[in-house]
Amino acid sequence: MKYDVYYKGIQLSYHYFADFVVYDLIILEAKAIESLSSGNIKQTLNYFAASKLKLGLLLNFGEDKLKYERVIL
């Protein structure tokens, strides 16, 4: 889902694209990387700012086991 980005009421010229938005309530970001980092959480927080949503799940399929992080604003 595409979200317009605003800063101090002015629409910026770029957009955020979340991997999945579940029931218009939860942002779900799927990754296949060696390990999750704080940058991945910051990316989800940016999606919160653009979408006005407050709950996200960050999933990583790149490790030996499925790793997940619940992100709440």
Predicted model as a PDB file, atoms N, CA, C, CB and O in Angstrom, pLDDT in the B-factor column:
MODEL        1                                                                  
ATOM      1  N   MET A   1       0.842  -1.162   0.000  1.00 56.00           N  
ATOM      2  CA  MET A   1       0.000   0.000   0.000  1.00 56.00           C  
ATOM      3  C   MET A   1       0.896   1.235   0.000  1.00 56.00           C  
ATOM      4  CB  MET A   1      -0.963  -0.008   1.213  1.00 56.00           C  
ATOM      5  O   MET A   1       1.905   1.271   0.703  1.00 56.00           O  
ATOM      6  N   LYS A   2       0.534   2.234  -0.777  1.00 60.00           N  
ATOM      7  CA  LYS A   2       1.322   3.452  -0.915  1.00 60.00           C  
ATOM      8  C   LYS A   2       0.794   4.520   0.033  1.00 60.00           C  
ATOM      9  CB  LYS A   2       1.296   3.960  -2.371  1.00 60.00           C  
ATOM     10  O   LYS A   2      -0.415   4.726   0.143  1.00 60.00           O  
ATOM     11  N   TYR A   3       1.720   5.203   0.721  1.00 61.00           N  
ATOM     12  CA  TYR A   3       1.357   6.277   1.633  1.00 61.00           C  
ATOM     13  C   TYR A   3       2.073   7.553   1.221  1.00 61.00           C  
ATOM     14  CB  TYR A   3       1.699   5.903   3.091  1.00 61.00           C  
ATOM     15  O   TYR A   3       3.278   7.541   0.965  1.00 61.00           O  
ATOM     16  N   ASP A   4       1.335   8.650   1.158  1.00 66.00           N  
ATOM     17  CA  ASP A   4       1.932   9.952   0.934  1.00 66.00           C  
ATOM     18  C   ASP A   4       2.620  10.392   2.215  1.00 66.00           C  
ATOM     19  CB  ASP A   4       0.870  10.988   0.483  1.00 66.00           C  
ATOM     20  O   ASP A   4       2.193  10.041   3.315  1.00 66.00           O  
ATOM     21  N   VAL A   5       3.686  11.162   2.062  1.00 64.00           N  
ATOM     22  CA  VAL A   5       4.466  11.596   3.203  1.00 64.00           C  
ATOM     23  C   VAL A   5       4.302  13.098   3.373  1.00 64.00           C  
ATOM     24  CB  VAL A   5       5.953  11.218   3.035  1.00 64.00           C  
ATOM     25  O   VAL A   5       4.429  13.862   2.417  1.00 64.00           O  
ATOM     26  N   TYR A   6       4.015  13.515   4.613  1.00 66.00           N  
ATOM     27  CA  TYR A   6       3.836  14.925   4.932  1.00 66.00           C  
ATOM     28  C   TYR A   6       4.832  15.331   6.006  1.00 66.00           C  
ATOM     29  CB  TYR A   6       2.388  15.210   5.395  1.00 66.00           C  
ATOM     30  O   TYR A   6       5.146  14.552   6.906  1.00 66.00           O  
ATOM     31  N   TYR A   7       5.327  16.560   5.900  1.00 65.00           N  
ATOM     32  CA  TYR A   7       6.188  17.126   6.919  1.00 65.00           C  
ATOM     33  C   TYR A   7       5.700  18.531   7.199  1.00 65.00           C  
ATOM     34  CB  TYR A   7       7.682  17.118   6.481  1.00 65.00           C  
ATOM     35  O   TYR A   7       5.708  19.388   6.315  1.00 65.00           O  
ATOM     36  N   LYS A   8       5.274  18.767   8.434  1.00 73.00           N  
ATOM     37  CA  LYS A   8       4.722  20.054   8.847  1.00 73.00           C  
ATOM     38  C   LYS A   8       3.595  20.504   7.916  1.00 73.00           C  
ATOM     39  CB  LYS A   8       5.824  21.113   8.886  1.00 73.00           C  
ATOM     40  O   LYS A   8       3.497  21.676   7.551  1.00 73.00           O  
ATOM     41  N   GLY A   9       2.742  19.534   7.541  1.00 75.00           N  
ATOM     42  CA  GLY A   9       1.582  19.835   6.721  1.00 75.00           C  
ATOM     43  C   GLY A   9       1.848  19.937   5.230  1.00 75.00           C  
ATOM     44  O   GLY A   9       0.914  20.158   4.459  1.00 75.00           O  
ATOM     45  N   ILE A  10       3.087  19.784   4.802  1.00 74.00           N  
ATOM     46  CA  ILE A  10       3.437  19.882   3.382  1.00 74.00           C  
ATOM     47  C   ILE A  10       3.704  18.485   2.844  1.00 74.00           C  
ATOM     48  CB  ILE A  10       4.679  20.804   3.166  1.00 74.00           C  
ATOM     49  O   ILE A  10       4.482  17.730   3.425  1.00 74.00           O  
ATOM     50  N   GLN A  11       3.056  18.141   1.731  1.00 73.00           N  
ATOM     51  CA  GLN A  11       3.264  16.821   1.138  1.00 73.00           C  
ATOM     52  C   GLN A  11       4.625  16.784   0.458  1.00 73.00           C  
ATOM     53  CB  GLN A  11       2.136  16.479   0.128  1.00 73.00           C  
ATOM     54  O   GLN A  11       4.946  17.652  -0.353  1.00 73.00           O  
ATOM     55  N   LEU A  12       5.417  15.779   0.790  1.00 67.00           N  
ATOM     56  CA  LEU A  12       6.728  15.609   0.188  1.00 67.00           C  
ATOM     57  C   LEU A  12       6.608  14.841  -1.119  1.00 67.00           C  
ATOM     58  CB  LEU A  12       7.678  14.887   1.152  1.00 67.00           C  
ATOM     59  O   LEU A  12       5.573  14.237  -1.402  1.00 67.00           O  
ATOM     60  N   SER A  13       7.667  14.867  -1.911  1.00 66.00           N  
ATOM     61  CA  SER A  13       7.597  14.301  -3.258  1.00 66.00           C  
ATOM     62  C   SER A  13       7.937  12.814  -3.320  1.00 66.00           C  
ATOM     63  CB  SER A  13       8.521  15.053  -4.164  1.00 66.00           C  
ATOM     64  O   SER A  13       8.205  12.301  -4.407  1.00 66.00           O  
ATOM     65  N   TYR A  14       7.937  12.119  -2.212  1.00 63.00           N  
ATOM     66  CA  TYR A  14       8.172  10.683  -2.248  1.00 63.00           C  
ATOM     67  C   TYR A  14       7.109   9.957  -1.429  1.00 63.00           C  
ATOM     68  CB  TYR A  14       9.580  10.351  -1.721  1.00 63.00           C  
ATOM     69  O   TYR A  14       6.320  10.577  -0.716  1.00 63.00           O  
ATOM     70  N   HIS A  15       7.106   8.630  -1.546  1.00 63.00           N  
ATOM     71  CA  HIS A  15       6.073   7.815  -0.919  1.00 63.00           C  
ATOM     72  C   HIS A  15       6.728   6.656  -0.181  1.00 63.00           C  
ATOM     73  CB  HIS A  15       5.058   7.295  -1.971  1.00 63.00           C  
ATOM     74  O   HIS A  15       7.855   6.265  -0.488  1.00 63.00           O  
ATOM     75  N   TYR A  16       6.010   6.112   0.795  1.00 67.00           N  
ATOM     76  CA  TYR A  16       6.405   4.877   1.461  1.00 67.00           C  
ATOM     77  C   TYR A  16       5.525   3.758   0.938  1.00 67.00           C  
ATOM     78  CB  TYR A  16       6.294   5.003   3.014  1.00 67.00           C  
ATOM     79  O   TYR A  16       4.326   3.943   0.730  1.00 67.00           O  
ATOM     80  N   PHE A  17       6.128   2.589   0.726  1.00 73.00           N  
ATOM     81  CA  PHE A  17       5.390   1.422   0.288  1.00 73.00           C  
ATOM     82  C   PHE A  17       5.594   0.305   1.315  1.00 73.00           C  
ATOM     83  CB  PHE A  17       5.843   0.974  -1.135  1.00 73.00           C  
ATOM     84  O   PHE A  17       6.666  -0.298   1.368  1.00 73.00           O  
ATOM     85  N   ALA A  18       4.597   0.034   2.110  1.00 77.00           N  
ATOM     86  CA  ALA A  18       4.674  -1.065   3.067  1.00 77.00           C  
ATOM     87  C   ALA A  18       4.496  -2.388   2.325  1.00 77.00           C  
ATOM     88  CB  ALA A  18       3.600  -0.908   4.186  1.00 77.00           C  
ATOM     89  O   ALA A  18       3.791  -2.452   1.317  1.00 77.00           O  
ATOM     90  N   ASP A  19       5.144  -3.451   2.833  1.00 81.00           N  
ATOM     91  CA  ASP A  19       5.002  -4.764   2.192  1.00 81.00           C  
ATOM     92  C   ASP A  19       3.543  -5.220   2.232  1.00 81.00           C  
ATOM     93  CB  ASP A  19       5.911  -5.811   2.886  1.00 81.00           C  
ATOM     94  O   ASP A  19       2.971  -5.581   1.204  1.00 81.00           O  
ATOM     95  N   PHE A  20       2.949  -5.201   3.420  1.00 85.00           N  
ATOM     96  CA  PHE A  20       1.560  -5.604   3.587  1.00 85.00           C  
ATOM     97  C   PHE A  20       0.898  -4.712   4.630  1.00 85.00           C  
ATOM     98  CB  PHE A  20       1.462  -7.095   3.997  1.00 85.00           C  
ATOM     99  O   PHE A  20       1.541  -4.286   5.589  1.00 85.00           O  
ATOM    100  N   VAL A  21      -0.367  -4.435   4.442  1.00 84.00           N  
ATOM    101  CA  VAL A  21      -1.180  -3.773   5.463  1.00 84.00           C  
ATOM    102  C   VAL A  21      -2.352  -4.703   5.731  1.00 84.00           C  
ATOM    103  CB  VAL A  21      -1.665  -2.322   5.005  1.00 84.00           C  
ATOM    104  O   VAL A  21      -3.144  -4.988   4.833  1.00 84.00           O  
ATOM    105  N   VAL A  22      -2.462  -5.178   6.973  1.00 88.00           N  
ATOM    106  CA  VAL A  22      -3.450  -6.180   7.348  1.00 88.00           C  
ATOM    107  C   VAL A  22      -4.646  -5.492   7.996  1.00 88.00           C  
ATOM    108  CB  VAL A  22      -2.836  -7.232   8.305  1.00 88.00           C  
ATOM    109  O   VAL A  22      -4.507  -4.816   9.015  1.00 88.00           O  
ATOM    110  N   TYR A  23      -5.819  -5.670   7.399  1.00 90.00           N  
ATOM    111  CA  TYR A  23      -7.080  -5.117   7.917  1.00 90.00           C  
ATOM    112  C   TYR A  23      -7.010  -3.608   8.160  1.00 90.00           C  
ATOM    113  CB  TYR A  23      -7.457  -5.818   9.211  1.00 90.00           C  
ATOM    114  O   TYR A  23      -7.705  -3.090   9.034  1.00 90.00           O  
ATOM    115  N   ASP A  24      -6.192  -2.915   7.407  1.00 84.00           N  
ATOM    116  CA  ASP A  24      -6.007  -1.465   7.584  1.00 84.00           C  
ATOM    117  C   ASP A  24      -5.628  -1.103   9.020  1.00 84.00           C  
ATOM    118  CB  ASP A  24      -7.283  -0.720   7.188  1.00 84.00           C  
ATOM    119  O   ASP A  24      -5.904   0.009   9.471  1.00 84.00           O  
ATOM    120  N   LEU A  25      -4.991  -2.041   9.748  1.00 89.00           N  
ATOM    121  CA  LEU A  25      -4.610  -1.819  11.141  1.00 89.00           C  
ATOM    122  C   LEU A  25      -3.142  -2.111  11.424  1.00 89.00           C  
ATOM    123  CB  LEU A  25      -5.461  -2.665  12.034  1.00 89.00           C  
ATOM    124  O   LEU A  25      -2.535  -1.463  12.277  1.00 89.00           O  
ATOM    125  N   ILE A  26      -2.567  -3.080  10.717  1.00 90.00           N  
ATOM    126  CA  ILE A  26      -1.232  -3.581  11.040  1.00 90.00           C  
ATOM    127  C   ILE A  26      -0.333  -3.498   9.806  1.00 90.00           C  
ATOM    128  CB  ILE A  26      -1.305  -5.039  11.564  1.00 90.00           C  
ATOM    129  O   ILE A  26      -0.706  -3.951   8.724  1.00 90.00           O  
ATOM    130  N   ILE A  27       0.851  -2.918   9.979  1.00 88.00           N  
ATOM    131  CA  ILE A  27       1.853  -2.928   8.918  1.00 88.00           C  
ATOM    132  C   ILE A  27       2.707  -4.170   9.110  1.00 88.00           C  
ATOM    133  CB  ILE A  27       2.731  -1.621   8.931  1.00 88.00           C  
ATOM    134  O   ILE A  27       3.255  -4.382  10.192  1.00 88.00           O  
ATOM    135  N   LEU A  28       2.827  -4.989   8.082  1.00 91.00           N  
ATOM    136  CA  LEU A  28       3.616  -6.206   8.140  1.00 91.00           C  
ATOM    137  C   LEU A  28       4.773  -6.053   7.168  1.00 91.00           C  
ATOM    138  CB  LEU A  28       2.755  -7.466   7.807  1.00 91.00           C  
ATOM    139  O   LEU A  28       4.567  -5.935   5.960  1.00 91.00           O  
ATOM    140  N   GLU A  29       5.988  -6.056   7.694  1.00 90.00           N  
ATOM    141  CA  GLU A  29       7.188  -5.944   6.877  1.00 90.00           C  
ATOM    142  C   GLU A  29       7.895  -7.286   6.864  1.00 90.00           C  
ATOM    143  CB  GLU A  29       8.126  -4.827   7.406  1.00 90.00           C  
ATOM    144  O   GLU A  29       8.258  -7.802   7.922  1.00 90.00           O  
ATOM    145  N   ALA A  30       8.097  -7.856   5.696  1.00 91.00           N  
ATOM    146  CA  ALA A  30       8.767  -9.146   5.547  1.00 91.00           C  
ATOM    147  C   ALA A  30      10.186  -8.912   5.043  1.00 91.00           C  
ATOM    148  CB  ALA A  30       7.980 -10.078   4.576  1.00 91.00           C  
ATOM    149  O   ALA A  30      10.400  -8.169   4.085  1.00 91.00           O  
ATOM    150  N   LYS A  31      11.148  -9.549   5.694  1.00 91.00           N  
ATOM    151  CA  LYS A  31      12.560  -9.434   5.342  1.00 91.00           C  
ATOM    152  C   LYS A  31      13.148 -10.825   5.174  1.00 91.00           C  
ATOM    153  CB  LYS A  31      13.341  -8.633   6.416  1.00 91.00           C  
ATOM    154  O   LYS A  31      12.636 -11.800   5.724  1.00 91.00           O  
ATOM    155  N   ALA A  32      14.231 -10.905   4.409  1.00 92.00           N  
ATOM    156  CA  ALA A  32      15.013 -12.135   4.290  1.00 92.00           C  
ATOM    157  C   ALA A  32      16.478 -11.735   4.390  1.00 92.00           C  
ATOM    158  CB  ALA A  32      14.709 -12.902   2.936  1.00 92.00           C  
ATOM    159  O   ALA A  32      17.221 -11.787   3.410  1.00 92.00           O  
ATOM    160  N   ILE A  33      16.880 -11.333   5.599  1.00 91.00           N  
ATOM    161  CA  ILE A  33      18.224 -10.829   5.848  1.00 91.00           C  
ATOM    162  C   ILE A  33      18.866 -11.626   6.970  1.00 91.00           C  
ATOM    163  CB  ILE A  33      18.196  -9.326   6.196  1.00 91.00           C  
ATOM    164  O   ILE A  33      18.194 -12.393   7.660  1.00 91.00           O  
ATOM    165  N   GLU A  34      20.165 -11.445   7.151  1.00 92.00           N  
ATOM    166  CA  GLU A  34      20.896 -12.219   8.153  1.00 92.00           C  
ATOM    167  C   GLU A  34      20.359 -11.991   9.559  1.00 92.00           C  
ATOM    168  CB  GLU A  34      22.367 -11.870   8.107  1.00 92.00           C  
ATOM    169  O   GLU A  34      20.195 -12.944  10.321  1.00 92.00           O  
ATOM    170  N   SER A  35      20.084 -10.734   9.911  1.00 89.00           N  
ATOM    171  CA  SER A  35      19.498 -10.430  11.220  1.00 89.00           C  
ATOM    172  C   SER A  35      18.820  -9.069  11.158  1.00 89.00           C  
ATOM    173  CB  SER A  35      20.580 -10.455  12.342  1.00 89.00           C  
ATOM    174  O   SER A  35      19.201  -8.206  10.368  1.00 89.00           O  
ATOM    175  N   LEU A  36      17.811  -8.892  12.000  1.00 88.00           N  
ATOM    176  CA  LEU A  36      17.100  -7.621  12.063  1.00 88.00           C  
ATOM    177  C   LEU A  36      17.980  -6.579  12.747  1.00 88.00           C  
ATOM    178  CB  LEU A  36      15.751  -7.778  12.812  1.00 88.00           C  
ATOM    179  O   LEU A  36      18.749  -6.899  13.654  1.00 88.00           O  
ATOM    180  N   SER A  37      17.858  -5.338  12.306  1.00 89.00           N  
ATOM    181  CA  SER A  37      18.647  -4.267  12.894  1.00 89.00           C  
ATOM    182  C   SER A  37      17.732  -3.127  13.323  1.00 89.00           C  
ATOM    183  CB  SER A  37      19.714  -3.765  11.900  1.00 89.00           C  
ATOM    184  O   SER A  37      16.532  -3.142  13.048  1.00 89.00           O  
ATOM    185  N   SER A  38      18.302  -2.156  13.987  1.00 89.00           N  
ATOM    186  CA  SER A  38      17.510  -0.997  14.406  1.00 89.00           C  
ATOM    187  C   SER A  38      17.027  -0.213  13.188  1.00 89.00           C  
ATOM    188  CB  SER A  38      18.335  -0.083  15.337  1.00 89.00           C  
ATOM    189  O   SER A  38      15.998   0.459  13.257  1.00 89.00           O  
ATOM    190  N   GLY A  39      17.752  -0.290  12.080  1.00 88.00           N  
ATOM    191  CA  GLY A  39      17.317   0.377  10.851  1.00 88.00           C  
ATOM    192  C   GLY A  39      16.005  -0.173  10.324  1.00 88.00           C  
ATOM    193  O   GLY A  39      15.193   0.569   9.773  1.00 88.00           O  
ATOM    194  N   ASN A  40      15.794  -1.476  10.490  1.00 87.00           N  
ATOM    195  CA  ASN A  40      14.534  -2.080  10.066  1.00 87.00           C  
ATOM    196  C   ASN A  40      13.377  -1.590  10.928  1.00 87.00           C  
ATOM    197  CB  ASN A  40      14.627  -3.607  10.127  1.00 87.00           C  
ATOM    198  O   ASN A  40      12.275  -1.366  10.427  1.00 87.00           O  
ATOM    199  N   ILE A  41      13.626  -1.425  12.212  1.00 88.00           N  
ATOM    200  CA  ILE A  41      12.588  -0.902  13.109  1.00 88.00           C  
ATOM    201  C   ILE A  41      12.303   0.556  12.770  1.00 88.00           C  
ATOM    202  CB  ILE A  41      13.019  -1.038  14.596  1.00 88.00           C  
ATOM    203  O   ILE A  41      11.145   0.973  12.772  1.00 88.00           O  
ATOM    204  N   LYS A  42      13.334   1.330  12.482  1.00 87.00           N  
ATOM    205  CA  LYS A  42      13.147   2.730  12.098  1.00 87.00           C  
ATOM    206  C   LYS A  42      12.329   2.843  10.813  1.00 87.00           C  
ATOM    207  CB  LYS A  42      14.506   3.422  11.919  1.00 87.00           C  
ATOM    208  O   LYS A  42      11.512   3.754  10.674  1.00 87.00           O  
ATOM    209  N   GLN A  43      12.545   1.926   9.880  1.00 84.00           N  
ATOM    210  CA  GLN A  43      11.760   1.923   8.648  1.00 84.00           C  
ATOM    211  C   GLN A  43      10.279   1.721   8.971  1.00 84.00           C  
ATOM    212  CB  GLN A  43      12.260   0.821   7.684  1.00 84.00           C  
ATOM    213  O   GLN A  43       9.423   2.407   8.412  1.00 84.00           O  
ATOM    214  N   THR A  44       9.979   0.794   9.858  1.00 85.00           N  
ATOM    215  CA  THR A  44       8.593   0.552  10.254  1.00 85.00           C  
ATOM    216  C   THR A  44       8.005   1.780  10.949  1.00 85.00           C  
ATOM    217  CB  THR A  44       8.504  -0.674  11.178  1.00 85.00           C  
ATOM    218  O   THR A  44       6.841   2.113  10.727  1.00 85.00           O  
ATOM    219  N   LEU A  45       8.791   2.451  11.782  1.00 86.00           N  
ATOM    220  CA  LEU A  45       8.325   3.669  12.439  1.00 86.00           C  
ATOM    221  C   LEU A  45       8.020   4.768  11.416  1.00 86.00           C  
ATOM    222  CB  LEU A  45       9.373   4.161  13.446  1.00 86.00           C  
ATOM    223  O   LEU A  45       7.077   5.538  11.599  1.00 86.00           O  
ATOM    224  N   ASN A  46       8.804   4.844  10.354  1.00 81.00           N  
ATOM    225  CA  ASN A  46       8.515   5.807   9.286  1.00 81.00           C  
ATOM    226  C   ASN A  46       7.191   5.485   8.608  1.00 81.00           C  
ATOM    227  CB  ASN A  46       9.646   5.818   8.249  1.00 81.00           C  
ATOM    228  O   ASN A  46       6.443   6.393   8.245  1.00 81.00           O  
ATOM    229  N   TYR A  47       6.896   4.203   8.435  1.00 82.00           N  
ATOM    230  CA  TYR A  47       5.605   3.812   7.873  1.00 82.00           C  
ATOM    231  C   TYR A  47       4.468   4.231   8.800  1.00 82.00           C  
ATOM    232  CB  TYR A  47       5.559   2.295   7.626  1.00 82.00           C  
ATOM    233  O   TYR A  47       3.405   4.636   8.332  1.00 82.00           O  
ATOM    234  N   PHE A  48       4.686   4.135  10.120  1.00 82.00           N  
ATOM    235  CA  PHE A  48       3.682   4.587  11.075  1.00 82.00           C  
ATOM    236  C   PHE A  48       3.396   6.069  10.878  1.00 82.00           C  
ATOM    237  CB  PHE A  48       4.142   4.315  12.515  1.00 82.00           C  
ATOM    238  O   PHE A  48       2.239   6.488  10.848  1.00 82.00           O  
ATOM    239  N   ALA A  49       4.445   6.851  10.747  1.00 78.00           N  
ATOM    240  CA  ALA A  49       4.273   8.296  10.585  1.00 78.00           C  
ATOM    241  C   ALA A  49       3.500   8.627   9.310  1.00 78.00           C  
ATOM    242  CB  ALA A  49       5.634   8.993  10.565  1.00 78.00           C  
ATOM    243  O   ALA A  49       2.681   9.546   9.299  1.00 78.00           O  
ATOM    244  N   ALA A  50       3.756   7.892   8.251  1.00 77.00           N  
ATOM    245  CA  ALA A  50       3.090   8.164   6.978  1.00 77.00           C  
ATOM    246  C   ALA A  50       1.655   7.664   6.958  1.00 77.00           C  
ATOM    247  CB  ALA A  50       3.863   7.534   5.844  1.00 77.00           C  
ATOM    248  O   ALA A  50       0.798   8.268   6.314  1.00 77.00           O  
ATOM    249  N   SER A  51       1.387   6.576   7.650  1.00 80.00           N  
ATOM    250  CA  SER A  51       0.073   5.932   7.550  1.00 80.00           C  
ATOM    251  C   SER A  51      -0.868   6.252   8.700  1.00 80.00           C  
ATOM    252  CB  SER A  51       0.249   4.458   7.470  1.00 80.00           C  
ATOM    253  O   SER A  51      -2.074   6.034   8.586  1.00 80.00           O  
ATOM    254  N   LYS A  52      -0.343   6.765   9.803  1.00 83.00           N  
ATOM    255  CA  LYS A  52      -1.111   7.005  11.025  1.00 83.00           C  
ATOM    256  C   LYS A  52      -1.515   5.702  11.718  1.00 83.00           C  
ATOM    257  CB  LYS A  52      -2.354   7.824  10.704  1.00 83.00           C  
ATOM    258  O   LYS A  52      -2.353   5.724  12.620  1.00 83.00           O  
ATOM    259  N   LEU A  53      -0.933   4.566  11.312  1.00 86.00           N  
ATOM    260  CA  LEU A  53      -1.166   3.304  12.007  1.00 86.00           C  
ATOM    261  C   LEU A  53      -0.225   3.221  13.207  1.00 86.00           C  
ATOM    262  CB  LEU A  53      -0.959   2.089  11.050  1.00 86.00           C  
ATOM    263  O   LEU A  53       0.748   3.971  13.286  1.00 86.00           O  
ATOM    264  N   LYS A  54      -0.508   2.316  14.136  1.00 91.00           N  
ATOM    265  CA  LYS A  54       0.263   2.267  15.373  1.00 91.00           C  
ATOM    266  C   LYS A  54       0.801   0.875  15.718  1.00 91.00           C  
ATOM    267  CB  LYS A  54      -0.584   2.759  16.500  1.00 91.00           C  
ATOM    268  O   LYS A  54       1.432   0.709  16.762  1.00 91.00           O  
ATOM    269  N   LEU A  55       0.569  -0.115  14.875  1.00 92.00           N  
ATOM    270  CA  LEU A  55       1.009  -1.474  15.164  1.00 92.00           C  
ATOM    271  C   LEU A  55       1.673  -2.069  13.937  1.00 92.00           C  
ATOM    272  CB  LEU A  55      -0.171  -2.352  15.618  1.00 92.00           C  
ATOM    273  O   LEU A  55       1.158  -1.956  12.824  1.00 92.00           O  
ATOM    274  N   GLY A  56       2.828  -2.707  14.146  1.00 91.00           N  
ATOM    275  CA  GLY A  56       3.538  -3.325  13.044  1.00 91.00           C  
ATOM    276  C   GLY A  56       4.187  -4.626  13.463  1.00 91.00           C  
ATOM    277  O   GLY A  56       4.526  -4.824  14.630  1.00 91.00           O  
ATOM    278  N   LEU A  57       4.355  -5.507  12.499  1.00 92.00           N  
ATOM    279  CA  LEU A  57       5.096  -6.752  12.688  1.00 92.00           C  
ATOM    280  C   LEU A  57       6.226  -6.778  11.684  1.00 92.00           C  
ATOM    281  CB  LEU A  57       4.176  -8.002  12.530  1.00 92.00           C  
ATOM    282  O   LEU A  57       6.024  -6.560  10.490  1.00 92.00           O  
ATOM    283  N   LEU A  58       7.412  -7.047  12.182  1.00 92.00           N  
ATOM    284  CA  LEU A  58       8.601  -7.132  11.352  1.00 92.00           C  
ATOM    285  C   LEU A  58       9.030  -8.593  11.353  1.00 92.00           C  
ATOM    286  CB  LEU A  58       9.751  -6.182  11.871  1.00 92.00           C  
ATOM    287  O   LEU A  58       9.441  -9.109  12.392  1.00 92.00           O  
ATOM    288  N   LEU A  59       8.943  -9.265  10.216  1.00 93.00           N  
ATOM    289  CA  LEU A  59       9.268 -10.689  10.110  1.00 93.00           C  
ATOM    290  C   LEU A  59      10.563 -10.865   9.340  1.00 93.00           C  
ATOM    291  CB  LEU A  59       8.126 -11.467   9.425  1.00 93.00           C  
ATOM    292  O   LEU A  59      10.787 -10.198   8.329  1.00 93.00           O  
ATOM    293  N   ASN A  60      11.425 -11.773   9.821  1.00 93.00           N  
ATOM    294  CA  ASN A  60      12.672 -12.069   9.126  1.00 93.00           C  
ATOM    295  C   ASN A  60      12.746 -13.563   8.840  1.00 93.00           C  
ATOM    296  CB  ASN A  60      13.896 -11.608   9.957  1.00 93.00           C  
ATOM    297  O   ASN A  60      12.794 -14.386   9.754  1.00 93.00           O  
ATOM    298  N   PHE A  61      12.755 -13.893   7.557  1.00 92.00           N  
ATOM    299  CA  PHE A  61      12.830 -15.282   7.122  1.00 92.00           C  
ATOM    300  C   PHE A  61      14.260 -15.704   6.802  1.00 92.00           C  
ATOM    301  CB  PHE A  61      11.948 -15.495   5.909  1.00 92.00           C  
ATOM    302  O   PHE A  61      14.485 -16.848   6.404  1.00 92.00           O  
ATOM    303  N   GLY A  62      15.234 -14.806   6.966  1.00 89.00           N  
ATOM    304  CA  GLY A  62      16.607 -15.076   6.567  1.00 89.00           C  
ATOM    305  C   GLY A  62      17.450 -15.774   7.623  1.00 89.00           C  
ATOM    306  O   GLY A  62      18.581 -16.163   7.333  1.00 89.00           O  
ATOM    307  N   GLU A  63      16.949 -15.944   8.817  1.00 89.00           N  
ATOM    308  CA  GLU A  63      17.699 -16.620   9.876  1.00 89.00           C  
ATOM    309  C   GLU A  63      17.312 -18.097   9.922  1.00 89.00           C  
ATOM    310  CB  GLU A  63      17.441 -15.947  11.251  1.00 89.00           C  
ATOM    311  O   GLU A  63      16.440 -18.539   9.175  1.00 89.00           O  
ATOM    312  N   ASP A  64      17.962 -18.853  10.799  1.00 90.00           N  
ATOM    313  CA  ASP A  64      17.670 -20.282  10.902  1.00 90.00           C  
ATOM    314  C   ASP A  64      16.207 -20.536  11.252  1.00 90.00           C  
ATOM    315  CB  ASP A  64      18.571 -20.929  11.945  1.00 90.00           C  
ATOM    316  O   ASP A  64      15.581 -21.445  10.706  1.00 90.00           O  
ATOM    317  N   LYS A  65      15.673 -19.738  12.155  1.00 91.00           N  
ATOM    318  CA  LYS A  65      14.263 -19.804  12.530  1.00 91.00           C  
ATOM    319  C   LYS A  65      13.613 -18.480  12.177  1.00 91.00           C  
ATOM    320  CB  LYS A  65      14.089 -20.126  14.046  1.00 91.00           C  
ATOM    321  O   LYS A  65      14.289 -17.460  12.046  1.00 91.00           O  
ATOM    322  N   LEU A  66      12.312 -18.502  12.027  1.00 91.00           N  
ATOM    323  CA  LEU A  66      11.575 -17.258  11.794  1.00 91.00           C  
ATOM    324  C   LEU A  66      11.737 -16.360  13.008  1.00 91.00           C  
ATOM    325  CB  LEU A  66      10.069 -17.536  11.508  1.00 91.00           C  
ATOM    326  O   LEU A  66      11.429 -16.759  14.131  1.00 91.00           O  
ATOM    327  N   LYS A  67      12.215 -15.158  12.780  1.00 92.00           N  
ATOM    328  CA  LYS A  67      12.342 -14.168  13.858  1.00 92.00           C  
ATOM    329  C   LYS A  67      11.336 -13.065  13.587  1.00 92.00           C  
ATOM    330  CB  LYS A  67      13.808 -13.590  13.954  1.00 92.00           C  
ATOM    331  O   LYS A  67      11.093 -12.699  12.437  1.00 92.00           O  
ATOM    332  N   TYR A  68      10.755 -12.541  14.651  1.00 92.00           N  
ATOM    333  CA  TYR A  68       9.797 -11.463  14.485  1.00 92.00           C  
ATOM    334  C   TYR A  68       9.979 -10.431  15.573  1.00 92.00           C  
ATOM    335  CB  TYR A  68       8.371 -11.997  14.492  1.00 92.00           C  
ATOM    336  O   TYR A  68      10.495 -10.720  16.652  1.00 92.00           O  
ATOM    337  N   GLU A  69       9.552  -9.238  15.272  1.00 91.00           N  
ATOM    338  CA  GLU A  69       9.597  -8.123  16.213  1.00 91.00           C  
ATOM    339  C   GLU A  69       8.260  -7.413  16.120  1.00 91.00           C  
ATOM    340  CB  GLU A  69      10.796  -7.142  15.911  1.00 91.00           C  
ATOM    341  O   GLU A  69       7.815  -7.063  15.026  1.00 91.00           O  
ATOM    342  N   ARG A  70       7.624  -7.201  17.244  1.00 93.00           N  
ATOM    343  CA  ARG A  70       6.375  -6.452  17.288  1.00 93.00           C  
ATOM    344  C   ARG A  70       6.742  -5.001  17.576  1.00 93.00           C  
ATOM    345  CB  ARG A  70       5.378  -7.030  18.373  1.00 93.00           C  
ATOM    346  O   ARG A  70       7.444  -4.712  18.545  1.00 93.00           O  
ATOM    347  N   VAL A  71       6.268  -4.101  16.739  1.00 91.00           N  
ATOM    348  CA  VAL A  71       6.609  -2.689  16.859  1.00 91.00           C  
ATOM    349  C   VAL A  71       5.314  -1.932  17.130  1.00 91.00           C  
ATOM    350  CB  VAL A  71       7.333  -2.153  15.566  1.00 91.00           C  
ATOM    351  O   VAL A  71       4.351  -2.033  16.370  1.00 91.00           O  
ATOM    352  N   ILE A  72       5.305  -1.168  18.228  1.00 91.00           N  
ATOM    353  CA  ILE A  72       4.117  -0.406  18.614  1.00 91.00           C  
ATOM    354  C   ILE A  72       4.513   1.049  18.764  1.00 91.00           C  
ATOM    355  CB  ILE A  72       3.488  -0.954  19.937  1.00 91.00           C  
ATOM    356  O   ILE A  72       5.540   1.363  19.367  1.00 91.00           O  
ATOM    357  N   LEU A  73       3.710   1.923  18.222  1.00 85.00           N  
ATOM    358  CA  LEU A  73       3.967   3.354  18.363  1.00 85.00           C  
ATOM    359  C   LEU A  73       3.309   3.882  19.604  1.00 85.00           C  
ATOM    360  CB  LEU A  73       3.478   4.122  17.144  1.00 85.00           C  
ATOM    361  O   LEU A  73       3.411   5.072  19.898  1.00 85.00           O  
TER     362      LEU A  73                                                      
ENDMDL                                                                          
END                                                                             
